[in-house]
Amino acid sequence: MKRIAAFTFFMLLALPAFAADAPANQITISEYMFMPATLSVVTGTKVTWINHDEVPHTIVDTDKAFRSAALDTDETYSYTFTKPGTYHYFCTLHPKMVATIIVADGK
């Protein structure tokens, strides 16, 4: 029981450090999902997607504001949002993979 309590205590102490390692404004592609599925940013923000799946994925805005090439495992794509609005995007190779970026005016 003491081992479990010690392990739990250690993990709780380490949790903020793990969370701090996750870059802001990064979207992870994993298990055929974009995570987070909704991201809110302000104009001028650069968003980076990283593919952690073993299959290629693309990132394509439904209104054609941005479009990536196919990303292999651990490859990234970045886009800087210069206009406010709601951007719905998907993977052309797996169209059920959908997500949204909401961009507020940064002024």
C-alpha atoms as one frame of an Amber mdcrd trajectory, in Angstrom:
protein
   0.000   0.000   0.000   2.884   2.353   0.796   4.336   1.717  -2.677   1.069
   2.691  -4.335   0.811   5.841  -2.227   4.419   6.786  -3.007   3.918   6.153
  -6.729   0.705   8.205  -6.756   2.412  11.049  -4.893   5.324  11.021  -7.370
   2.991  11.043 -10.378   0.996  13.960  -8.972   4.183  15.941  -8.455   5.414
  15.131 -11.956   2.093  15.859 -13.711   2.601  19.637 -14.078   6.034  19.026
 -15.595   4.564  16.670 -18.207   1.792  19.128 -19.020   4.310  21.958 -19.410
   6.145  19.958 -22.084   3.144  20.086 -24.432   3.699  23.055 -26.770   0.971
  25.657 -26.917  -0.992  25.818 -30.157   0.025  22.316 -31.217  -2.486  19.816
 -32.548  -1.592  16.162 -32.280  -2.823  13.622 -34.797  -3.186  10.287 -33.052
  -5.524   7.317 -33.352  -7.204   8.929 -36.376  -8.161  12.049 -34.398  -7.066
  15.669 -34.211  -6.429  16.586 -30.567  -7.706  18.963 -29.405 -10.720  18.784
 -31.715 -11.341  22.498 -31.129  -8.604  25.067 -30.578  -9.129  28.783 -29.906
  -6.370  31.250 -30.817  -5.947  34.917 -31.761  -4.876  36.334 -35.108  -1.149
  36.040 -35.713  -0.942  32.654 -33.984   1.038  29.885 -35.632  -0.576  26.479
 -35.153   1.450  23.307 -35.699   0.060  19.860 -36.367   2.164  16.744 -35.708
   1.259  13.282 -36.958   1.849  10.544 -34.378  -0.059   7.887 -36.315   1.666
   5.185 -38.350  -0.280   6.252 -41.457  -0.195   9.511 -43.448  -2.705  12.310
 -42.814  -3.453  15.692 -44.371  -4.794  18.938 -42.933  -7.208  20.742 -45.263
  -9.470  23.700 -44.520 -12.981  23.267 -45.941 -12.790  26.835 -47.370  -9.300
  26.210 -48.826  -7.477  28.703 -46.576  -4.747  26.113 -45.941  -3.788  22.645
 -47.151  -0.901  20.418 -46.135   0.827  17.696 -48.080   0.467  14.191 -46.651
   2.307  14.008 -43.318   4.121  10.804 -42.462   4.770   9.714 -38.876   6.221
  12.545 -36.748   6.109  15.064 -39.583   4.640  18.514 -38.920   2.703  21.198
 -40.736   2.299  24.795 -39.542  -0.016  27.608 -40.529  -0.253  31.172 -39.208
  -3.811  32.460 -38.856  -3.997  36.094 -39.985  -7.779  36.510 -40.217 -10.387
  35.971 -37.501 -13.020  33.325 -38.119 -13.931  29.709 -37.632 -11.878  27.243
 -39.635 -13.203  23.730 -40.132 -10.640  21.257 -41.398 -10.336  17.561 -42.159
  -8.008  14.850 -43.455  -8.535  14.128 -47.160  -7.293  10.563 -46.671  -9.682
   9.931 -43.748 -12.627  12.363 -44.203 -14.246  11.443 -40.874 -11.290  13.120
 -39.164 -12.576  16.648 -38.581 -11.723  19.516 -36.237 -12.105  23.267 -35.790
  -9.908  26.268 -35.081 -11.584  29.433 -33.802  -9.539  32.577 -34.429 -10.408
  35.742 -32.521  -9.154  39.195 -33.465  -5.899  39.724 -31.566  -6.191  43.522
 -31.537
